[in-house]
Structures are given as C-alpha cells and as structure tokens.
Amino acid sequence: MDIELRKTGQIIGLRETGNRFRQILEKALNDNEDVLIDFDGVDSISSSFADEFIAKAYIKLGKEKFLNHVKIKNANEFIKIIINSSLSERLKRG
C-alpha cells in the first residue's frame, strides 16, 4: 500500500492528521501489506504529526516489524530530521 501525503498539502502539521494516517498504516500492516510512505510534494511536517504518525507506529509495531514492512521515500532533509527527532523523543518516553 502506498500512502501519498501530497494530497494532504505541502505542509502537514496536525496531530489528528497523523493519527488518521497511523490508523491506515496499522490496518495495512495488520492485513500483511507492506507500506510505502511517500513525502513527494511535501515541504514540511510538524513534530506532532511525525510523533503521532511515525513514532507512535514505530513504538506500537516494534522496530523489526516497522523497518521490515514500512519504507519512507521522497522525504527531504528537514522532514527526516523531524521524524528522527520525534522518534528519539518517543523512545525516551516509551
């Protein structure tokens, strides 16, 4: 399954949006689908969006399942920094 974020806008910032995408991600993985998260056309995301969508999914699914079944593409350097920072903070909190 492909999750194309460009349809959401060039800047994605709401925690609620992250929650919606996380639910789509988790359902696909529960149905044994691999997921491609495509940031093409997205210039920026907020840390709350990254936390809700990526970091919470990573924690819930576990490192192995997440890394083996979820791929991220077309994320610019800023988006990568936000994702890594959110994931780091979430891992500290557990």
PDB file of N, CA, C and O in Angstrom:
ATOM      1  N   MET A   1       0.837  -1.177   0.000  1.00  0.00           N
ATOM      2  CA  MET A   1       0.000   0.000   0.000  1.00  0.00           C
ATOM      3  C   MET A   1       0.881   1.239   0.000  1.00  0.00           C
ATOM      4  O   MET A   1       1.893   1.298   0.698  1.00  0.00           O
ATOM      5  N   ASP A   2       0.488   2.216  -0.782  1.00  0.00           N
ATOM      6  CA  ASP A   2       1.185   3.493  -0.807  1.00  0.00           C
ATOM      7  C   ASP A   2       0.359   4.540  -0.060  1.00  0.00           C
ATOM      8  O   ASP A   2      -0.843   4.674  -0.288  1.00  0.00           O
ATOM      9  N   ILE A   3       1.008   5.269   0.820  1.00  0.00           N
ATOM     10  CA  ILE A   3       0.385   6.411   1.480  1.00  0.00           C
ATOM     11  C   ILE A   3       1.031   7.646   0.879  1.00  0.00           C
ATOM     12  O   ILE A   3       2.176   7.975   1.188  1.00  0.00           O
ATOM     13  N   GLU A   4       0.291   8.323   0.021  1.00  0.00           N
ATOM     14  CA  GLU A   4       0.796   9.507  -0.667  1.00  0.00           C
ATOM     15  C   GLU A   4       0.340  10.750   0.087  1.00  0.00           C
ATOM     16  O   GLU A   4      -0.842  11.093   0.092  1.00  0.00           O
ATOM     17  N   LEU A   5       1.290  11.411   0.718  1.00  0.00           N
ATOM     18  CA  LEU A   5       0.964  12.533   1.587  1.00  0.00           C
ATOM     19  C   LEU A   5       0.752  13.838   0.834  1.00  0.00           C
ATOM     20  O   LEU A   5       0.234  14.790   1.417  1.00  0.00           O
ATOM     21  N   ARG A   6       1.131  13.922  -0.438  1.00  0.00           N
ATOM     22  CA  ARG A   6       0.991  15.169  -1.200  1.00  0.00           C
ATOM     23  C   ARG A   6      -0.457  15.632  -1.245  1.00  0.00           C
ATOM     24  O   ARG A   6      -0.717  16.831  -1.335  1.00  0.00           O
ATOM     25  N   LYS A   7      -1.394  14.708  -1.186  1.00  0.00           N
ATOM     26  CA  LYS A   7      -2.814  15.058  -1.230  1.00  0.00           C
ATOM     27  C   LYS A   7      -3.238  15.841   0.013  1.00  0.00           C
ATOM     28  O   LYS A   7      -4.268  16.516   0.008  1.00  0.00           O
ATOM     29  N   THR A   8      -2.448  15.750   1.063  1.00  0.00           N
ATOM     30  CA  THR A   8      -2.757  16.431   2.313  1.00  0.00           C
ATOM     31  C   THR A   8      -2.266  17.878   2.296  1.00  0.00           C
ATOM     32  O   THR A   8      -2.833  18.729   2.981  1.00  0.00           O
ATOM     33  N   GLY A   9      -1.228  18.161   1.528  1.00  0.00           N
ATOM     34  CA  GLY A   9      -0.718  19.519   1.413  1.00  0.00           C
ATOM     35  C   GLY A   9       0.795  19.560   1.480  1.00  0.00           C
ATOM     36  O   GLY A   9       1.448  18.557   1.767  1.00  0.00           O
ATOM     37  N   GLN A  10       1.343  20.739   1.211  1.00  0.00           N
ATOM     38  CA  GLN A  10       2.794  20.906   1.244  1.00  0.00           C
ATOM     39  C   GLN A  10       3.333  20.976   2.666  1.00  0.00           C
ATOM     40  O   GLN A  10       4.491  20.641   2.914  1.00  0.00           O
ATOM     41  N   ILE A  11       2.498  21.408   3.588  1.00  0.00           N
ATOM     42  CA  ILE A  11       2.867  21.477   4.998  1.00  0.00           C
ATOM     43  C   ILE A  11       1.822  20.697   5.781  1.00  0.00           C
ATOM     44  O   ILE A  11       0.627  20.979   5.698  1.00  0.00           O
ATOM     45  N   ILE A  12       2.284  19.719   6.538  1.00  0.00           N
ATOM     46  CA  ILE A  12       1.366  18.885   7.305  1.00  0.00           C
ATOM     47  C   ILE A  12       1.692  19.060   8.780  1.00  0.00           C
ATOM     48  O   ILE A  12       2.822  18.819   9.205  1.00  0.00           O
ATOM     49  N   GLY A  13       0.693  19.485   9.564  1.00  0.00           N
ATOM     50  CA  GLY A  13       1.028  19.834  10.918  1.00  0.00           C
ATOM     51  C   GLY A  13       0.117  19.327  12.019  1.00  0.00           C
ATOM     52  O   GLY A  13       0.462  19.464  13.193  1.00  0.00           O
ATOM     53  N   LEU A  14      -1.007  18.761  11.701  1.00  0.00           N
ATOM     54  CA  LEU A  14      -1.953  18.415  12.759  1.00  0.00           C
ATOM     55  C   LEU A  14      -1.732  17.007  13.309  1.00  0.00           C
ATOM     56  O   LEU A  14      -1.515  16.057  12.558  1.00  0.00           O
ATOM     57  N   ARG A  15      -1.790  16.898  14.615  1.00  0.00           N
ATOM     58  CA  ARG A  15      -1.704  15.595  15.278  1.00  0.00           C
ATOM     59  C   ARG A  15      -2.850  14.690  14.811  1.00  0.00           C
ATOM     60  O   ARG A  15      -2.660  13.487  14.631  1.00  0.00           O
ATOM     61  N   GLU A  16      -4.021  15.265  14.619  1.00  0.00           N
ATOM     62  CA  GLU A  16      -5.181  14.483  14.173  1.00  0.00           C
ATOM     63  C   GLU A  16      -4.931  13.853  12.807  1.00  0.00           C
ATOM     64  O   GLU A  16      -5.353  12.725  12.552  1.00  0.00           O
ATOM     65  N   THR A  17      -4.251  14.574  11.940  1.00  0.00           N
ATOM     66  CA  THR A  17      -3.903  14.028  10.626  1.00  0.00           C
ATOM     67  C   THR A  17      -2.928  12.867  10.781  1.00  0.00           C
ATOM     68  O   THR A  17      -3.058  11.847  10.103  1.00  0.00           O
ATOM     69  N   GLY A  18      -1.970  13.018  11.656  1.00  0.00           N
ATOM     70  CA  GLY A  18      -1.033  11.937  11.932  1.00  0.00           C
ATOM     71  C   GLY A  18      -1.734  10.703  12.470  1.00  0.00           C
ATOM     72  O   GLY A  18      -1.392   9.579  12.103  1.00  0.00           O
ATOM     73  N   ASN A  19      -2.711  10.910  13.335  1.00  0.00           N
ATOM     74  CA  ASN A  19      -3.482   9.804  13.899  1.00  0.00           C
ATOM     75  C   ASN A  19      -4.234   9.059  12.796  1.00  0.00           C
ATOM     76  O   ASN A  19      -4.267   7.829  12.781  1.00  0.00           O
ATOM     77  N   ARG A  20      -4.832   9.808  11.881  1.00  0.00           N
ATOM     78  CA  ARG A  20      -5.587   9.195  10.776  1.00  0.00           C
ATOM     79  C   ARG A  20      -4.664   8.344   9.906  1.00  0.00           C
ATOM     80  O   ARG A  20      -5.006   7.217   9.548  1.00  0.00           O
ATOM     81  N   PHE A  21      -3.491   8.887   9.567  1.00  0.00           N
ATOM     82  CA  PHE A  21      -2.552   8.124   8.749  1.00  0.00           C
ATOM     83  C   PHE A  21      -1.977   6.927   9.505  1.00  0.00           C
ATOM     84  O   PHE A  21      -1.738   5.881   8.902  1.00  0.00           O
ATOM     85  N   ARG A  22      -1.751   7.062  10.808  1.00  0.00           N
ATOM     86  CA  ARG A  22      -1.260   5.926  11.592  1.00  0.00           C
ATOM     87  C   ARG A  22      -2.265   4.786  11.577  1.00  0.00           C
ATOM     88  O   ARG A  22      -1.878   3.622  11.477  1.00  0.00           O
ATOM     89  N   GLN A  23      -3.534   5.100  11.675  1.00  0.00           N
ATOM     90  CA  GLN A  23      -4.565   4.057  11.638  1.00  0.00           C
ATOM     91  C   GLN A  23      -4.567   3.332  10.292  1.00  0.00           C
ATOM     92  O   GLN A  23      -4.731   2.113  10.243  1.00  0.00           O
ATOM     93  N   ILE A  24      -4.384   4.081   9.202  1.00  0.00           N
ATOM     94  CA  ILE A  24      -4.294   3.471   7.869  1.00  0.00           C
ATOM     95  C   ILE A  24      -3.070   2.561   7.793  1.00  0.00           C
ATOM     96  O   ILE A  24      -3.152   1.441   7.289  1.00  0.00           O
ATOM     97  N   LEU A  25      -1.939   3.046   8.294  1.00  0.00           N
ATOM     98  CA  LEU A  25      -0.695   2.276   8.317  1.00  0.00           C
ATOM     99  C   LEU A  25      -0.858   0.983   9.106  1.00  0.00           C
ATOM    100  O   LEU A  25      -0.497  -0.091   8.625  1.00  0.00           O
ATOM    101  N   GLU A  26      -1.397   1.083  10.304  1.00  0.00           N
ATOM    102  CA  GLU A  26      -1.550  -0.096  11.161  1.00  0.00           C
ATOM    103  C   GLU A  26      -2.504  -1.120  10.551  1.00  0.00           C
ATOM    104  O   GLU A  26      -2.263  -2.324  10.642  1.00  0.00           O
ATOM    105  N   LYS A  27      -3.582  -0.649   9.932  1.00  0.00           N
ATOM    106  CA  LYS A  27      -4.525  -1.574   9.287  1.00  0.00           C
ATOM    107  C   LYS A  27      -3.844  -2.321   8.148  1.00  0.00           C
ATOM    108  O   LYS A  27      -4.000  -3.535   8.016  1.00  0.00           O
ATOM    109  N   ALA A  28      -3.090  -1.599   7.329  1.00  0.00           N
ATOM    110  CA  ALA A  28      -2.391  -2.243   6.217  1.00  0.00           C
ATOM    111  C   ALA A  28      -1.414  -3.296   6.721  1.00  0.00           C
ATOM    112  O   ALA A  28      -1.346  -4.395   6.170  1.00  0.00           O
ATOM    113  N   LEU A  29      -0.660  -2.970   7.758  1.00  0.00           N
ATOM    114  CA  LEU A  29       0.301  -3.930   8.300  1.00  0.00           C
ATOM    115  C   LEU A  29      -0.403  -5.128   8.929  1.00  0.00           C
ATOM    116  O   LEU A  29       0.080  -6.256   8.827  1.00  0.00           O
ATOM    117  N   ASN A  30      -1.538  -4.891   9.577  1.00  0.00           N
ATOM    118  CA  ASN A  30      -2.312  -6.000  10.137  1.00  0.00           C
ATOM    119  C   ASN A  30      -2.865  -6.903   9.050  1.00  0.00           C
ATOM    120  O   ASN A  30      -3.118  -8.084   9.288  1.00  0.00           O
ATOM    121  N   ASP A  31      -3.055  -6.344   7.840  1.00  0.00           N
ATOM    122  CA  ASP A  31      -3.504  -7.126   6.686  1.00  0.00           C
ATOM    123  C   ASP A  31      -2.317  -7.696   5.905  1.00  0.00           C
ATOM    124  O   ASP A  31      -2.471  -8.158   4.774  1.00  0.00           O
ATOM    125  N   ASN A  32      -1.135  -7.659   6.520  1.00  0.00           N
ATOM    126  CA  ASN A  32       0.101  -8.198   5.943  1.00  0.00           C
ATOM    127  C   ASN A  32       0.540  -7.494   4.662  1.00  0.00           C
ATOM    128  O   ASN A  32       1.126  -8.119   3.779  1.00  0.00           O
ATOM    129  N   GLU A  33       0.262  -6.212   4.561  1.00  0.00           N
ATOM    130  CA  GLU A  33       0.724  -5.413   3.427  1.00  0.00           C
ATOM    131  C   GLU A  33       1.962  -4.639   3.844  1.00  0.00           C
ATOM    132  O   GLU A  33       2.071  -4.191   4.985  1.00  0.00           O
ATOM    133  N   ASP A  34       2.882  -4.487   2.923  1.00  0.00           N
ATOM    134  CA  ASP A  34       3.981  -3.558   3.128  1.00  0.00           C
ATOM    135  C   ASP A  34       3.465  -2.161   2.803  1.00  0.00           C
ATOM    136  O   ASP A  34       2.547  -2.001   1.998  1.00  0.00           O
ATOM    137  N   VAL A  35       4.061  -1.153   3.436  1.00  0.00           N
ATOM    138  CA  VAL A  35       3.585   0.217   3.278  1.00  0.00           C
ATOM    139  C   VAL A  35       4.729   1.108   2.815  1.00  0.00           C
ATOM    140  O   VAL A  35       5.833   1.064   3.357  1.00  0.00           O
ATOM    141  N   LEU A  36       4.440   1.914   1.806  1.00  0.00           N
ATOM    142  CA  LEU A  36       5.369   2.924   1.324  1.00  0.00           C
ATOM    143  C   LEU A  36       4.770   4.288   1.659  1.00  0.00           C
ATOM    144  O   LEU A  36       3.693   4.633   1.171  1.00  0.00           O
ATOM    145  N   ILE A  37       5.470   5.064   2.494  1.00  0.00           N
ATOM    146  CA  ILE A  37       5.040   6.408   2.857  1.00  0.00           C
ATOM    147  C   ILE A  37       5.795   7.369   1.951  1.00  0.00           C
ATOM    148  O   ILE A  37       7.019   7.480   2.024  1.00  0.00           O
ATOM    149  N   ASP A  38       5.044   8.065   1.089  1.00  0.00           N
ATOM    150  CA  ASP A  38       5.647   8.925   0.070  1.00  0.00           C
ATOM    151  C   ASP A  38       5.436  10.397   0.427  1.00  0.00           C
ATOM    152  O   ASP A  38       4.307  10.887   0.472  1.00  0.00           O
ATOM    153  N   PHE A  39       6.545  11.086   0.679  1.00  0.00           N
ATOM    154  CA  PHE A  39       6.516  12.501   1.029  1.00  0.00           C
ATOM    155  C   PHE A  39       6.693  13.411  -0.188  1.00  0.00           C
ATOM    156  O   PHE A  39       6.913  14.611  -0.024  1.00  0.00           O
ATOM    157  N   ASP A  40       6.601  12.869  -1.396  1.00  0.00           N
ATOM    158  CA  ASP A  40       6.741  13.691  -2.598  1.00  0.00           C
ATOM    159  C   ASP A  40       5.720  14.833  -2.553  1.00  0.00           C
ATOM    160  O   ASP A  40       4.533  14.608  -2.318  1.00  0.00           O
ATOM    161  N   GLY A  41       6.199  16.057  -2.781  1.00  0.00           N
ATOM    162  CA  GLY A  41       5.320  17.219  -2.774  1.00  0.00           C
ATOM    163  C   GLY A  41       5.089  17.831  -1.407  1.00  0.00           C
ATOM    164  O   GLY A  41       4.403  18.847  -1.290  1.00  0.00           O
ATOM    165  N   VAL A  42       5.656  17.221  -0.364  1.00  0.00           N
ATOM    166  CA  VAL A  42       5.522  17.751   0.993  1.00  0.00           C
ATOM    167  C   VAL A  42       6.827  18.456   1.350  1.00  0.00           C
ATOM    168  O   VAL A  42       7.907  17.871   1.263  1.00  0.00           O
ATOM    169  N   ASP A  43       6.714  19.716   1.750  1.00  0.00           N
ATOM    170  CA  ASP A  43       7.897  20.504   2.095  1.00  0.00           C
ATOM    171  C   ASP A  43       8.246  20.434   3.574  1.00  0.00           C
ATOM    172  O   ASP A  43       9.415  20.517   3.948  1.00  0.00           O
ATOM    173  N   SER A  44       7.219  20.279   4.418  1.00  0.00           N
ATOM    174  CA  SER A  44       7.445  20.370   5.862  1.00  0.00           C
ATOM    175  C   SER A  44       6.367  19.613   6.616  1.00  0.00           C
ATOM    176  O   SER A  44       5.219  19.526   6.181  1.00  0.00           O
ATOM    177  N   ILE A  45       6.766  19.066   7.761  1.00  0.00           N
ATOM    178  CA  ILE A  45       5.809  18.440   8.681  1.00  0.00           C
ATOM    179  C   ILE A  45       6.120  18.944  10.088  1.00  0.00           C
ATOM    180  O   ILE A  45       7.238  19.371  10.376  1.00  0.00           O
ATOM    181  N   SER A  46       5.126  18.887  10.944  1.00  0.00           N
ATOM    182  CA  SER A  46       5.345  19.277  12.338  1.00  0.00           C
ATOM    183  C   SER A  46       5.819  18.075  13.142  1.00  0.00           C
ATOM    184  O   SER A  46       5.637  16.926  12.739  1.00  0.00           O
ATOM    185  N   SER A  47       6.422  18.358  14.270  1.00  0.00           N
ATOM    186  CA  SER A  47       6.857  17.271  15.151  1.00  0.00           C
ATOM    187  C   SER A  47       5.657  16.514  15.711  1.00  0.00           C
ATOM    188  O   SER A  47       5.752  15.311  15.956  1.00  0.00           O
ATOM    189  N   SER A  48       4.534  17.194  15.918  1.00  0.00           N
ATOM    190  CA  SER A  48       3.357  16.495  16.440  1.00  0.00           C
ATOM    191  C   SER A  48       2.798  15.523  15.396  1.00  0.00           C
ATOM    192  O   SER A  48       2.364  14.426  15.749  1.00  0.00           O
ATOM    193  N   PHE A  49       2.805  15.909  14.120  1.00  0.00           N
ATOM    194  CA  PHE A  49       2.381  14.994  13.056  1.00  0.00           C
ATOM    195  C   PHE A  49       3.318  13.789  13.000  1.00  0.00           C
ATOM    196  O   PHE A  49       2.858  12.648  12.954  1.00  0.00           O
ATOM    197  N   ALA A  50       4.631  14.036  13.005  1.00  0.00           N
ATOM    198  CA  ALA A  50       5.616  12.950  12.939  1.00  0.00           C
ATOM    199  C   ALA A  50       5.497  12.022  14.144  1.00  0.00           C
ATOM    200  O   ALA A  50       5.605  10.804  14.004  1.00  0.00           O
ATOM    201  N   ASP A  51       5.277  12.590  15.315  1.00  0.00           N
ATOM    202  CA  ASP A  51       5.124  11.774  16.522  1.00  0.00           C
ATOM    203  C   ASP A  51       3.892  10.887  16.413  1.00  0.00           C
ATOM    204  O   ASP A  51       3.957   9.683  16.662  1.00  0.00           O
ATOM    205  N   GLU A  52       2.789  11.482  16.046  1.00  0.00           N
ATOM    206  CA  GLU A  52       1.523  10.741  16.001  1.00  0.00           C
ATOM    207  C   GLU A  52       1.528   9.666  14.919  1.00  0.00           C
ATOM    208  O   GLU A  52       1.023   8.564  15.131  1.00  0.00           O
ATOM    209  N   PHE A  53       2.095   9.986  13.769  1.00  0.00           N
ATOM    210  CA  PHE A  53       2.074   9.062  12.634  1.00  0.00           C
ATOM    211  C   PHE A  53       3.213   8.055  12.677  1.00  0.00           C
ATOM    212  O   PHE A  53       2.970   6.849  12.691  1.00  0.00           O
ATOM    213  N   ILE A  54       4.434   8.526  12.698  1.00  0.00           N
ATOM    214  CA  ILE A  54       5.590   7.646  12.553  1.00  0.00           C
ATOM    215  C   ILE A  54       6.057   7.081  13.892  1.00  0.00           C
ATOM    216  O   ILE A  54       6.187   5.866  14.040  1.00  0.00           O
ATOM    217  N   ALA A  55       6.309   7.951  14.861  1.00  0.00           N
ATOM    218  CA  ALA A  55       6.910   7.498  16.119  1.00  0.00           C
ATOM    219  C   ALA A  55       5.990   6.558  16.899  1.00  0.00           C
ATOM    220  O   ALA A  55       6.438   5.530  17.405  1.00  0.00           O
ATOM    221  N   LYS A  56       4.715   6.906  16.997  1.00  0.00           N
ATOM    222  CA  LYS A  56       3.792   6.022  17.724  1.00  0.00           C
ATOM    223  C   LYS A  56       3.637   4.680  17.020  1.00  0.00           C
ATOM    224  O   LYS A  56       3.541   3.644  17.679  1.00  0.00           O
ATOM    225  N   ALA A  57       3.611   4.687  15.688  1.00  0.00           N
ATOM    226  CA  ALA A  57       3.515   3.429  14.946  1.00  0.00           C
ATOM    227  C   ALA A  57       4.761   2.580  15.171  1.00  0.00           C
ATOM    228  O   ALA A  57       4.664   1.366  15.351  1.00  0.00           O
ATOM    229  N   TYR A  58       5.917   3.209  15.162  1.00  0.00           N
ATOM    230  CA  TYR A  58       7.190   2.508  15.390  1.00  0.00           C
ATOM    231  C   TYR A  58       7.188   1.834  16.756  1.00  0.00           C
ATOM    232  O   TYR A  58       7.563   0.669  16.887  1.00  0.00           O
ATOM    233  N   ILE A  59       6.762   2.577  17.767  1.00  0.00           N
ATOM    234  CA  ILE A  59       6.720   2.019  19.127  1.00  0.00           C
ATOM    235  C   ILE A  59       5.721   0.868  19.210  1.00  0.00           C
ATOM    236  O   ILE A  59       6.032  -0.191  19.755  1.00  0.00           O
ATOM    237  N   LYS A  60       4.533   1.074  18.675  1.00  0.00           N
ATOM    238  CA  LYS A  60       3.483   0.053  18.770  1.00  0.00           C
ATOM    239  C   LYS A  60       3.849  -1.215  17.996  1.00  0.00           C
ATOM    240  O   LYS A  60       3.635  -2.326  18.481  1.00  0.00           O
ATOM    241  N   LEU A  61       4.396  -1.045  16.803  1.00  0.00           N
ATOM    242  CA  LEU A  61       4.686  -2.191  15.949  1.00  0.00           C
ATOM    243  C   LEU A  61       5.995  -2.880  16.305  1.00  0.00           C
ATOM    244  O   LEU A  61       6.160  -4.077  16.072  1.00  0.00           O
ATOM    245  N   GLY A  62       6.913  -2.126  16.865  1.00  0.00           N
ATOM    246  CA  GLY A  62       8.231  -2.660  17.163  1.00  0.00           C
ATOM    247  C   GLY A  62       9.186  -2.381  16.024  1.00  0.00           C
ATOM    248  O   GLY A  62       8.791  -2.281  14.862  1.00  0.00           O
ATOM    249  N   LYS A  63      10.440  -2.259  16.380  1.00  0.00           N
ATOM    250  CA  LYS A  63      11.481  -1.890  15.418  1.00  0.00           C
ATOM    251  C   LYS A  63      11.533  -2.840  14.223  1.00  0.00           C
ATOM    252  O   LYS A  63      11.541  -2.393  13.076  1.00  0.00           O
ATOM    253  N   GLU A  64      11.569  -4.133  14.482  1.00  0.00           N
ATOM    254  CA  GLU A  64      11.732  -5.113  13.411  1.00  0.00           C
ATOM    255  C   GLU A  64      10.576  -5.066  12.414  1.00  0.00           C
ATOM    256  O   GLU A  64      10.800  -4.997  11.206  1.00  0.00           O
ATOM    257  N   LYS A  65       9.356  -5.104  12.912  1.00  0.00           N
ATOM    258  CA  LYS A  65       8.202  -5.090  12.003  1.00  0.00           C
ATOM    259  C   LYS A  65       8.138  -3.773  11.234  1.00  0.00           C
ATOM    260  O   LYS A  65       7.876  -3.767  10.031  1.00  0.00           O
ATOM    261  N   PHE A  66       8.376  -2.664  11.920  1.00  0.00           N
ATOM    262  CA  PHE A  66       8.320  -1.370  11.246  1.00  0.00           C
ATOM    263  C   PHE A  66       9.375  -1.294  10.144  1.00  0.00           C
ATOM    264  O   PHE A  66       9.056  -0.953   9.005  1.00  0.00           O
ATOM    265  N   LEU A  67      10.617  -1.606  10.471  1.00  0.00           N
ATOM    266  CA  LEU A  67      11.702  -1.480   9.489  1.00  0.00           C
ATOM    267  C   LEU A  67      11.582  -2.472   8.340  1.00  0.00           C
ATOM    268  O   LEU A  67      12.014  -2.183   7.224  1.00  0.00           O
ATOM    269  N   ASN A  68      11.005  -3.628   8.600  1.00  0.00           N
ATOM    270  CA  ASN A  68      10.864  -4.634   7.545  1.00  0.00           C
ATOM    271  C   ASN A  68       9.677  -4.387   6.621  1.00  0.00           C
ATOM    272  O   ASN A  68       9.662  -4.879   5.493  1.00  0.00           O
ATOM    273  N   HIS A  69       8.684  -3.631   7.083  1.00  0.00           N
ATOM    274  CA  HIS A  69       7.452  -3.508   6.308  1.00  0.00           C
ATOM    275  C   HIS A  69       7.048  -2.078   5.960  1.00  0.00           C
ATOM    276  O   HIS A  69       6.068  -1.871   5.244  1.00  0.00           O
ATOM    277  N   VAL A  70       7.788  -1.094   6.455  1.00  0.00           N
ATOM    278  CA  VAL A  70       7.465   0.302   6.174  1.00  0.00           C
ATOM    279  C   VAL A  70       8.681   0.972   5.538  1.00  0.00           C
ATOM    280  O   VAL A  70       9.788   0.914   6.072  1.00  0.00           O
ATOM    281  N   LYS A  71       8.458   1.593   4.417  1.00  0.00           N
ATOM    282  CA  LYS A  71       9.510   2.341   3.740  1.00  0.00           C
ATOM    283  C   LYS A  71       9.046   3.787   3.578  1.00  0.00           C
ATOM    284  O   LYS A  71       7.867   4.057   3.347  1.00  0.00           O
ATOM    285  N   ILE A  72       9.997   4.706   3.705  1.00  0.00           N
ATOM    286  CA  ILE A  72       9.716   6.126   3.535  1.00  0.00           C
ATOM    287  C   ILE A  72      10.518   6.610   2.336  1.00  0.00           C
ATOM    288  O   ILE A  72      11.714   6.337   2.230  1.00  0.00           O
ATOM    289  N   LYS A  73       9.850   7.337   1.423  1.00  0.00           N
ATOM    290  CA  LYS A  73      10.581   7.867   0.275  1.00  0.00           C
ATOM    291  C   LYS A  73      10.216   9.322   0.048  1.00  0.00           C
ATOM    292  O   LYS A  73       9.164   9.798   0.476  1.00  0.00           O
ATOM    293  N   ASN A  74      11.108  10.006  -0.632  1.00  0.00           N
ATOM    294  CA  ASN A  74      10.943  11.413  -1.000  1.00  0.00           C
ATOM    295  C   ASN A  74      10.828  12.358   0.198  1.00  0.00           C
ATOM    296  O   ASN A  74      10.242  13.435   0.086  1.00  0.00           O
ATOM    297  N   ALA A  75      11.375  11.963   1.320  1.00  0.00           N
ATOM    298  CA  ALA A  75      11.409  12.865   2.475  1.00  0.00           C
ATOM    299  C   ALA A  75      12.643  13.753   2.345  1.00  0.00           C
ATOM    300  O   ALA A  75      13.762  13.255   2.214  1.00  0.00           O
ATOM    301  N   ASN A  76      12.437  15.069   2.380  1.00  0.00           N
ATOM    302  CA  ASN A  76      13.582  15.975   2.312  1.00  0.00           C
ATOM    303  C   ASN A  76      14.346  15.959   3.638  1.00  0.00           C
ATOM    304  O   ASN A  76      13.900  15.333   4.600  1.00  0.00           O
ATOM    305  N   GLU A  77      15.470  16.628   3.695  1.00  0.00           N
ATOM    306  CA  GLU A  77      16.312  16.588   4.905  1.00  0.00           C
ATOM    307  C   GLU A  77      15.578  17.126   6.140  1.00  0.00           C
ATOM    308  O   GLU A  77      15.729  16.585   7.235  1.00  0.00           O
ATOM    309  N   PHE A  78      14.793  18.179   5.966  1.00  0.00           N
ATOM    310  CA  PHE A  78      14.039  18.731   7.093  1.00  0.00           C
ATOM    311  C   PHE A  78      13.051  17.700   7.637  1.00  0.00           C
ATOM    312  O   PHE A  78      12.957  17.514   8.850  1.00  0.00           O
ATOM    313  N   ILE A  79      12.326  17.041   6.763  1.00  0.00           N
ATOM    314  CA  ILE A  79      11.359  16.023   7.191  1.00  0.00           C
ATOM    315  C   ILE A  79      12.073  14.874   7.893  1.00  0.00           C
ATOM    316  O   ILE A  79      11.587  14.373   8.907  1.00  0.00           O
ATOM    317  N   LYS A  80      13.216  14.451   7.369  1.00  0.00           N
ATOM    318  CA  LYS A  80      13.979  13.377   8.021  1.00  0.00           C
ATOM    319  C   LYS A  80      14.401  13.779   9.429  1.00  0.00           C
ATOM    320  O   LYS A  80      14.333  12.968  10.353  1.00  0.00           O
ATOM    321  N   ILE A  81      14.833  15.021   9.595  1.00  0.00           N
ATOM    322  CA  ILE A  81      15.237  15.500  10.919  1.00  0.00           C
ATOM    323  C   ILE A  81      14.049  15.488  11.879  1.00  0.00           C
ATOM    324  O   ILE A  81      14.181  15.062  13.026  1.00  0.00           O
ATOM    325  N   ILE A  82      12.901  15.951  11.415  1.00  0.00           N
ATOM    326  CA  ILE A  82      11.706  15.979  12.264  1.00  0.00           C
ATOM    327  C   ILE A  82      11.290  14.561  12.651  1.00  0.00           C
ATOM    328  O   ILE A  82      10.960  14.312  13.810  1.00  0.00           O
ATOM    329  N   ILE A  83      11.303  13.642  11.707  1.00  0.00           N
ATOM    330  CA  ILE A  83      10.943  12.248  12.013  1.00  0.00           C
ATOM    331  C   ILE A  83      11.917  11.658  13.019  1.00  0.00           C
ATOM    332  O   ILE A  83      11.494  11.053  14.004  1.00  0.00           O
ATOM    333  N   ASN A  84      13.210  11.824  12.789  1.00  0.00           N
ATOM    334  CA  ASN A  84      14.212  11.259  13.704  1.00  0.00           C
ATOM    335  C   ASN A  84      14.119  11.872  15.090  1.00  0.00           C
ATOM    336  O   ASN A  84      14.262  11.170  16.091  1.00  0.00           O
ATOM    337  N   SER A  85      13.884  13.166  15.158  1.00  0.00           N
ATOM    338  CA  SER A  85      13.741  13.842  16.449  1.00  0.00           C
ATOM    339  C   SER A  85      12.504  13.346  17.189  1.00  0.00           C
ATOM    340  O   SER A  85      12.564  13.081  18.390  1.00  0.00           O
ATOM    341  N   SER A  86      11.400  13.220  16.490  1.00  0.00           N
ATOM    342  CA  SER A  86      10.159  12.734  17.111  1.00  0.00           C
ATOM    343  C   SER A  86      10.314  11.301  17.585  1.00  0.00           C
ATOM    344  O   SER A  86       9.847  10.939  18.665  1.00  0.00           O
ATOM    345  N   LEU A  87      10.963  10.497  16.780  1.00  0.00           N
ATOM    346  CA  LEU A  87      11.190   9.104  17.168  1.00  0.00           C
ATOM    347  C   LEU A  87      12.095   9.021  18.384  1.00  0.00           C
ATOM    348  O   LEU A  87      11.838   8.233  19.295  1.00  0.00           O
ATOM    349  N   SER A  88      13.139   9.815  18.410  1.00  0.00           N
ATOM    350  CA  SER A  88      14.043   9.837  19.554  1.00  0.00           C
ATOM    351  C   SER A  88      13.312  10.228  20.836  1.00  0.00           C
ATOM    352  O   SER A  88      13.494   9.596  21.877  1.00  0.00           O
ATOM    353  N   GLU A  89      12.493  11.261  20.759  1.00  0.00           N
ATOM    354  CA  GLU A  89      11.715  11.702  21.927  1.00  0.00           C
ATOM    355  C   GLU A  89      10.731  10.640  22.372  1.00  0.00           C
ATOM    356  O   GLU A  89      10.571  10.409  23.570  1.00  0.00           O
ATOM    357  N   ARG A  90      10.074   9.996  21.434  1.00  0.00           N
ATOM    358  CA  ARG A  90       9.090   8.944  21.764  1.00  0.00           C
ATOM    359  C   ARG A  90       9.795   7.756  22.410  1.00  0.00           C
ATOM    360  O   ARG A  90       9.264   7.174  23.356  1.00  0.00           O
ATOM    361  N   LEU A  91      10.965   7.387  21.929  1.00  0.00           N
ATOM    362  CA  LEU A  91      11.710   6.273  22.511  1.00  0.00           C
ATOM    363  C   LEU A  91      12.141   6.584  23.939  1.00  0.00           C
ATOM    364  O   LEU A  91      12.163   5.692  24.787  1.00  0.00           O
ATOM    365  N   LYS A  92      12.484   7.837  24.211  1.00  0.00           N
ATOM    366  CA  LYS A  92      12.853   8.241  25.569  1.00  0.00           C
ATOM    367  C   LYS A  92      11.670   8.102  26.526  1.00  0.00           C
ATOM    368  O   LYS A  92      11.828   7.706  27.681  1.00  0.00           O
ATOM    369  N   ARG A  93      10.476   8.439  26.016  1.00  0.00           N
ATOM    370  CA  ARG A  93       9.266   8.392  26.848  1.00  0.00           C
ATOM    371  C   ARG A  93       8.693   6.996  26.950  1.00  0.00           C
ATOM    372  O   ARG A  93       8.003   6.665  27.914  1.00  0.00           O
ATOM    373  N   GLY A  94       8.983   6.175  25.945  1.00  0.00           N
ATOM    374  CA  GLY A  94       8.480   4.805  25.959  1.00  0.00           C
ATOM    375  C   GLY A  94       7.160   4.669  25.390  1.00  0.00           C
ATOM    376  O   GLY A  94       6.620   3.564  25.341  1.00  0.00           O
TER     377      GLY A  94
END
